[in-house]
Amino acid sequence: MSQGQNNELVCEKTEDWDEDDVGKRIVKRVTSNGTYLNELVVHVFCSICAASFIGPSREAGGFLGGHECLHAWEFGQVMGRDDGLTE
């Protein structure tokens, strides 16, 4: 982002994001996995169980992928699959 960036679009938080932060960018976020730059804060939800997540876009993808895998496993259990795998 440029030096003239609008401070209303920057999120200074490193955790505990909420609705007021959605749409803002985290300029720099350092984790044990690496450093994320200019990451968007998003609000996503699982279309199956309605659980929701507010936070950095990288974790939002993990939240959605994790729910997809969980629900595929649950559906497999209902269909009688007992090997723990999903298709």
BELPERA-V244797 format. One record per pair of residues at least 24 apart in sequence whose ideal C-beta (glycine too) atoms are under 10 Angstrom apart, sorted by the first residue. I is the first residue (numbers start at 1). J is the second residue. D is the distance in Angstrom with one decimal. If there is no record, write none. Layout:
I_J_D / I_J_D
This chain:
1_25_6.7 / 1_27_6.6 / 1_37_8.9 / 1_38_5.8 / 5_38_9.6 / 9_40_9.9 / 10_38_9.6 / 11_39_9.0 / 11_40_9.2 / 11_41_5.4 / 11_56_9.2 / 13_41_8.4 / 13_55_9.6 / 14_56_9.7 / 15_55_8.3 / 15_56_9.9 / 16_54_9.5 / 16_55_9.2 / 17_41_5.4 / 17_42_9.3 / 17_43_8.9 / 17_53_9.3 / 17_54_4.9 / 17_55_4.9 / 17_56_7.8 / 17_59_9.7 / 18_43_9.3 / 18_54_6.2 / 18_55_9.7 / 19_43_6.9 / 19_54_6.8 / 20_54_9.7 / 21_54_7.0 / 21_55_8.5 / 21_56_9.9 / 22_54_6.3 / 22_55_9.5 / 25_56_9.7 / 25_57_9.8 / 26_55_9.3 / 26_56_6.1 / 26_57_9.4 / 29_56_6.4 / 29_58_8.7 / 29_59_10.0 / 31_56_9.3 / 31_58_8.8 / 31_59_9.5 / 33_58_8.8 / 34_58_9.5 / 46_70_8.8 / 46_71_7.6 / 47_71_9.5 / 48_72_9.8 / 48_74_8.8 / 48_75_9.3 / 49_74_9.4
